[in-house]
Amino acid sequence: MNKNSNTYIIAYSCIMVVVVAFLLAFVSSSLKPAQDVNVALDKKKQILAALNIRNLSDQESAEQYAKVVDRDAVINADGKEIAKGGKGGETAGFLLNSVDYKAGKLAVYYCTVDGKHKFVVPVYGMGLWGPIWGYIAVNEDCNTIYGAYFNHEGETAGLGAEIKDSKAWQDLFRGKTIYGADGKPVIKVKKASEVKDKSCEVDAVTGATLTSVGVSDMLQEGFAKYRKLFAGQTSQTEANDAGDGEKK
């Protein structure tokens, strides 16, 4: 065959494309199990960060997650469980993502930290340059934040990226009230000069107004989705307390 002919060049190119594609597919499939493990571990670390458990090794993170997460679950917009996971929280809500969230399938993690019950819920939104998300831990009163962790896909380093990089900023959410007397979310992120009620409003990230607005909108939308879950939990707690009172 004439190696200088167009036929040879085209055939050679096609063969090389097929070989390279096969090799890439093989490498990708070979690495996928390890990649999936790393993605799952990173998700566990983010959930632990919302519970104010940070700076652990990979092994410590996996062990601590299995210890503090009693179970995960999937609920619908009415706050009803449609899938119940087991101890360690990896078989139900853990498998969901932002697409499921938008479709009305909501993940929730039931946790115990220092003998106290906590709920962790994921929230998703849009920042200045792309998707943002977070995990918010809620106290057993179902109306105050225990801890928060936020992440992003492409916010500006030193500005919007501070929602992830600044633990000090994330700590500002601790103790904030989530719902008002009417049951609607009141938690917001505002410019420092606009903050009027520090019980439920958090100072925005300096120089990152649009990203901060994205976080605020994300929290408002997210806690509106979980409103019936927490209302139901509160009603159940009050019923249990009333029953205990009658027994006494």
C-alpha positions, 0 to 999 in steps of 0.5 A: 500500500502506498503510504503517501496515498489519501486512502492509507492516511485515512485508514491509519487515522481511523485505526488510531482513533479506534485504538485510542478511544478503546484505551481511554474507555478501558482506563476510565472503566478501570479507574471508576471504582476508585473515583466513586470511592473518592467522590463518596468520601468527599461527600461524607467529609462535606456532611461531617463539616456541616456537623462541625467535624473537620480536619480528619484523615480519610480513614477517620472521616469514614469511621466518624461518618458511620458513627454519627450518621444514624441513617439517611432517607429520601422524602418528598415535598410533603415531608413523607419518607419514600426511601429509608436507608440504614445505619451509616447513611449510604443507601438512600438519600446519599445516592441522590444529587441536584437533579433529584433535588429539583425533581422533588426527591429530597435527601435527609440525614438523621445524625447523633452528635454528642448525644444530641439529634441533628438533621443534615439536609443538602441545598443546591443553587446558582452562584455567579459563575455556576452551581453552588451547594451546601449541607446544613445541620439543623438542631433537634428543635428543627429551627436553628442551624447547628452548622453549615458547609458550602461548596461551589463549582467555579466561584472567584478565588478570594471572593465568591470562593470564600463560601467554601474556603472560609470556615469563619464565614460558615460559622456565622450560620451557627445558631441562626433561626431558620423559620419565622412564626408563619413557618416560612424561611427567614434565614438570609444572607445580606450585606452587612449594612442591611442586616437588621435581625442578627437572629436569622440574617448573616453578613454577605461575603465581602466583595461577592455580592452575587454569590452571597445572593445565590447562597441566600436564595438557595437557603430560602428555596431549600428550607421551603422544600424541607418545611413540612419535614421539620414541621412534622418532626416538631409536632412529633416531638411536642406529642412525645413531650406531652405524653411524657408529661401525662405519664409523670 
